[in-house]
Amino acid sequence: MGAEVLADKVYCYPFQKVVTGYLNKYPTPLEKNVTAVTTVEEQTDPATGIIYRRRIATCNNIIPSFLRKWSILKVTNIYLEEESWLDMKARVMNLKCRCLTWAQYASMNEESVYRESKHNSNWTEFSQKGTITITGAGYLNCILERFAQTFLKQGARKSIAIMEKILEEKYGSPVS
């Protein structure tokens, strides 16, 4: 069946500042569940100038304790893999993120785009689509997907709020 989450935001800051803010967003005291982000691969295409990065995020397991009675859910950390393609010429950064933990039981994917706004070159548009599908848990699949959907919605809102706070602290009030 699966669950989907969509998020959109216009940051009233130039593309370069938003991308810099994003790439340095975690770890932060504003989000205690993301404990580390490690870049495991980075390369620049000499022909296009596109910078490819692959990073691994280490996050605390936030699954409620009543669900952790199943041994598969009793893990300390959850690992996410993020791939990004930053094209400074086109003023766009595409991202794909997937959960590495429990990959044999669940598929969690996010695709995000940061791009210079078509309406104001001092602004940056953000859009994200996340999907989660859980298999192998029988009648619990739907329950776990709904929990994950709620968590992803809250996470998207919190992530946007963190970005806004970081941008404002680093660069001052938004550009109108």
GIVENTA-V627560 format. One record per residue. PHI is phi in degrees with one decimal (none if undefined). OMEGA is omega in degrees with one decimal (NA if undefined). Layout:
BEGIN
phi = <PHI	PHI>
omega = <OMEGA	OMEGA>
END
This chain:
BEGIN
phi = <none	93.8	-134.4	-131.4	-134.4	-118.6	-144.5	-139.4	-159.5	-109.0	-91.6	-85.5	-139.3	-63.3	-51.5	-58.1	-69.1	-66.8	-63.0	-61.0	-60.8	-62.7	-66.4	-114.4	-68.2	-119.1	-72.9	-148.6	-63.6	-72.9	-140.2	-76.9	-81.8	-98.4	-95.2	-162.4	-135.3	-118.5	-80.7	-104.4	-157.3	-151.3	-151.7	-114.5	-73.5	-64.5	-78.0	-105.2	81.2	-71.2	-97.0	-102.1	-132.6	-125.1	-127.6	-117.0	-102.0	-105.1	-126.4	-65.6	-76.0	-105.3	-63.4	-56.1	-59.5	-65.8	-87.5	-78.9	-69.2	-83.4	-57.0	-62.6	-91.3	-87.2	-120.1	-77.3	-120.0	-116.4	-113.3	-119.8	-107.6	-122.8	-115.6	-136.8	-128.8	-104.4	-114.5	-70.1	-66.2	-84.6	59.4	-145.3	-129.6	-101.9	-132.9	-130.7	-132.2	-144.0	-84.8	-87.6	-73.4	64.3	-58.8	-75.8	-116.1	-146.1	-117.0	-122.6	-133.2	-129.0	-124.0	-130.7	-138.8	-110.6	-146.1	-60.4	-65.0	-72.8	-91.8	-156.6	-67.8	-91.4	-117.1	-130.0	-92.9	-125.2	-139.4	-144.9	-130.3	-120.6	-132.4	-140.4	-133.7	-114.8	-129.0	81.4	-111.5	59.9	-66.3	-79.0	-50.5	-63.2	-62.5	-66.6	-65.1	-65.7	-59.7	-62.4	-62.6	-61.2	-61.5	-65.1	-62.6	-63.6	-63.2	-63.9	-62.7	-67.2	-61.9	-63.9	-63.8	-64.0	-59.0	-59.0	-66.1	-61.1	-62.5	-66.1	-65.2	-83.8	-119.7	88.2	-62.0	-59.2	-83.6	-97.0>
omega = <175.4	179.0	-175.9	177.1	177.2	176.8	177.2	179.4	170.0	174.7	-178.4	177.5	178.4	-176.9	-176.9	-179.3	179.4	179.3	177.8	177.3	-179.6	-175.2	179.8	-173.2	-176.1	-8.6	179.9	175.3	179.6	178.9	-174.5	-178.2	174.5	-172.1	-180.0	170.3	-176.7	174.5	-178.1	177.5	174.9	178.0	178.5	176.7	-176.5	-178.2	-174.9	-176.0	-179.4	179.2	176.9	175.6	170.2	-177.1	176.3	176.5	175.0	-176.4	172.9	174.9	-177.5	178.6	-178.2	-175.1	-179.5	176.8	-178.3	175.7	173.0	-172.3	-178.7	-178.4	-178.7	175.5	-179.5	-175.4	173.1	-177.6	178.3	175.4	178.5	171.7	179.1	177.4	-177.3	178.7	-177.3	178.3	-179.9	-179.8	179.3	172.4	176.5	-179.5	170.7	-178.6	177.2	178.4	177.7	180.0	178.7	-177.4	179.6	-177.9	-174.8	174.8	177.1	-177.8	173.4	172.2	-176.7	176.8	166.9	178.5	175.4	-178.6	175.5	-175.1	-178.0	-176.0	175.6	-179.8	179.5	178.3	178.5	172.6	-176.4	173.4	178.7	176.8	175.5	176.6	-179.4	178.9	173.6	-179.8	178.0	-177.1	178.9	-179.3	-177.6	-179.8	-179.8	177.4	178.7	175.4	-179.1	179.0	177.6	178.9	-179.8	176.9	178.7	179.4	178.6	178.8	-179.1	179.5	177.6	179.4	178.1	178.0	179.6	-178.6	179.0	-179.4	-179.5	179.1	-175.2	-172.0	-179.3	-176.6	179.6	177.3	178.6	NA>
END
